[in-house]
Amino acid sequence: TIYERVNMSHGRIARSAMMATIVASILVLTACGGASVPDKYNYDDFTKYVKLGRYKNLEYTKSNPNVSDAEVQDAITAALDKAKKKTEVKEGTAEANSIVNIDYTGKISGRKFDGGTAKGYELNLADSNFISGFAEQVVGHKVGETFDINVTFPANYSNNSELSGKAVVFTIKINSIVKTVTPEYNDEFVTKNTKFKTKAEYEKNIKKQLLKDKKVKAASAEKQEIFSQILEASKIKKYPDKELKAAYNSMISTYKELAKKNDTSYENYLKNNLGMDKATFEKQANTAAKNTVRQELVLHALAEKYKIKITDSEYNDYLDKLLKDAGYTRSQYEKASGMKIEKYAEQNNLFDTMLYERVMDKVLKDSIAK
């Protein structure tokens, strides 16, 4: 939905490399470069397509977010977890809860077998998916020691039936004990890992950022609540052919491209991944296209009521801000994702996201908090 895109657009930009697999129509570029406002819903009269429901003096639930000390502490704990470092201790004895770095060679009747040898493998002795008895027999041995253990593959060993029920001798060398060190939370940690110099400054900023995020989410929820009311009260008279066909074709082309990337036919992709035949999927795609156009019609009709127009320049500034907030320049984004921001914006309808934000800011001012 449109309002879901508002919540997700920033995160999607940050995860842009994964989105490179989704292909849709490419946005027409201006002669000087950059994105043009999409050529859609350019109607002088929306009343022949949609009868808007009431959009003024609507009631909505007002949120008053706050941040607790516990939430600040959770953020600090997460930062400390992220800063953990592994160290390899070259002395000591493996205990039941140790993580060890080992070399091992497995033999059946004196002969090596495929998959039975490794070097520098990190094994968590407390949480091992190795054959029963393997990890247990490592416990008690010292770093630098080489020793043999005896284990037997399960009778129904699914990874390799040829190994089922076979007795194996593993020769193991413990290279080190792996320790995870969590840094101490103090001013030194703050100075080294953040742009702040003291814990007090850092915690104040955490609280500020958490509150900012909560306010954004609260405002988004308020807009969603109002837009849902308007959408529910609005009636579609007829669907514009241009936009309905575009929405439908975009969905179909997306799945055809996914099928191509997975080296399979369109029909097989639908069957194997969605459990549908072509006719069923395309019927649902038509319904989904109508739902999309319904929301977009209501949005653009509201924009007309509030006389909101977005220029090419404003749209490009909006995309630049999304990139900046996600830590990208345009060239950095293109290198990371393999696509230009203009193409990503078209695929994910970021113009409608921008329009939604502007329109709903106006609608929110005309609504009543409860």
Residue pairs with C-beta under 8 A, 6 or more apart in sequence:
1 291
1 295
2 227
2 295
2 296
2 299
2 349
2 352
2 353
2 356
3 220
3 223
3 224
3 227
3 228
3 356
3 360
5 348
5 349
5 350
5 352
5 353
5 356
6 220
6 223
6 353
6 356
6 357
7 217
7 220
9 322
9 348
9 350
9 353
10 322
10 325
10 326
12 19
12 348
13 322
13 323
13 325
13 326
13 328
13 333
13 344
14 326
14 327
16 326
16 328
16 333
16 336
16 337
16 339
16 344
17 336
17 337
17 338
19 337
19 344
19 347
19 348
20 337
20 338
20 339
21 258
21 261
22 254
22 257
22 258
22 347
23 253
23 254
23 257
23 347
24 250
24 253
24 254
24 346
24 347
25 246
25 250
25 253
25 346
26 342
26 343
26 346
27 35
27 36
27 38
27 342
27 343
27 345
27 346
28 36
28 39
29 35
29 36
29 342
30 36
30 312
34 312
34 316
34 342
35 312
35 315
35 316
35 319
35 341
35 342
35 345
35 346
36 312
36 315
37 310
37 311
37 312
37 315
37 351
38 346
38 351
40 242
40 243
40 246
40 296
41 240
41 243
41 296
41 297
41 300
43 49
43 240
43 300
46 52
46 297
46 300
46 301
46 304
47 237
48 237
48 238
49 236
49 237
49 238
49 239
49 240
49 297
49 301
50 234
50 235
50 236
50 237
50 297
50 298
50 301
51 234
51 235
51 237
52 230
52 233
52 234
52 298
52 301
52 302
52 305
53 229
53 230
53 231
53 232
53 233
53 234
53 235
54 229
54 230
54 233
55 230
55 302
55 305
55 363
55 366
56 363
56 366
56 367
57 366
57 367
57 368
58 226
58 229
58 230
58 363
58 366
58 367
58 368
59 367
59 368
59 369
59 370
60 222
60 225
60 226
60 364
60 367
60 368
60 369
60 370
61 221
61 222
61 225
61 369
61 370
62 222
62 369
62 370
63 218
63 221
63 222
65 211
65 214
65 215
65 217
65 218
66 211
66 214
67 207
67 210
67 211
67 214
71 210
72 203
72 206
72 207
72 210
75 206
75 210
76 185
76 203
76 206
79 193
80 182
80 183
80 185
80 189
81 182
83 182
83 183
83 189
83 193
84 180
84 181
84 182
84 183
85 180
85 181
85 183
86 178
86 179
86 180
86 181
87 178
87 179
87 180
87 181
88 101
88 175
88 176
88 177
88 178
88 179
89 143
89 176
89 177
89 178
89 179
90 143
90 144
90 176
91 142
91 143
91 144
92 142
92 143
92 177
93 140
93 141
93 142
93 143
94 100
94 125
94 138
94 139
94 140
94 141
94 142
94 143
94 174
94 177
95 125
95 139
96 125
96 126
96 139
97 125
97 126
98 125
98 126
98 139
98 177
98 178
99 122
99 123
99 124
99 125
99 177
99 178
99 179
99 180
100 122
100 123
100 125
100 138
100 174
100 175
100 176
100 177
100 178
101 120
101 121
101 122
101 123
101 174
101 175
101 176
101 177
101 178
102 121
102 123
102 138
102 172
102 173
102 174
102 175
103 118
103 119
103 120
103 121
103 172
103 173
103 175
104 116
104 117
104 118
104 121
104 170
104 171
104 172
104 173
105 112
105 116
105 117
105 170
105 171
106 112
106 113
106 116
106 117
106 168
106 169
106 170
107 113
107 116
107 168
107 169
107 170
107 171
108 116
108 163
108 166
108 167
108 168
108 169
113 163
113 168
114 160
115 159
115 160
116 168
116 170
120 175
122 178
123 130
123 135
123 138
125 135
125 136
125 138
125 139
126 135
128 134
128 135
131 151
131 152
131 153
131 154
131 168
132 151
132 154
133 149
133 150
133 151
133 152
134 149
134 151
134 170
137 149
137 150
137 151
138 149
138 172
138 174
141 147
141 172
141 174
142 174
143 174
143 175
143 176
143 177
144 173
144 174
144 175
145 173
145 174
146 171
146 172
146 173
147 171
147 172
148 169
148 170
148 171
148 172
149 169
149 170
149 172
150 167
150 168
150 169
150 170
151 167
151 168
151 170
152 165
152 166
152 167
152 168
153 163
153 164
153 165
153 166
153 168
154 164
154 165
155 164
155 165
156 164
157 163
157 164
157 165
183 189
183 193
185 199
186 199
187 197
187 198
187 199
190 196
190 197
190 198
190 199
190 201
190 202
191 197
194 202
196 202
196 205
219 364
222 364
223 356
223 360
223 363
223 364
226 360
226 363
226 364
226 367
227 298
227 356
227 360
227 363
230 298
230 302
230 363
231 294
231 295
231 298
234 294
234 298
234 301
236 294
236 297
239 290
239 293
239 294
239 297
240 293
240 297
243 293
243 296
243 297
244 289
244 290
244 293
247 288
247 289
247 292
247 293
248 285
248 286
248 289
251 285
251 288
251 289
252 282
252 285
255 266
255 269
255 270
255 281
256 266
258 269
259 265
259 266
259 268
259 269
259 270
262 269
264 272
266 278
267 277
267 278
270 276
270 277
270 278
270 281
271 277
274 281
276 284
296 352
299 352
299 355
299 356
299 359
300 355
302 359
302 363
303 309
303 355
303 358
303 359
306 359
306 362
306 363
308 355
308 358
308 359
308 362
310 351
310 354
310 355
310 358
314 354
315 351
315 354
318 350
318 354
319 341
319 342
319 345
319 350
320 330
322 341
322 350
323 329
323 330
323 333
323 341
326 333
328 336
330 340
330 341
333 340
333 341
333 344
334 340
334 341
337 344
344 350
345 351
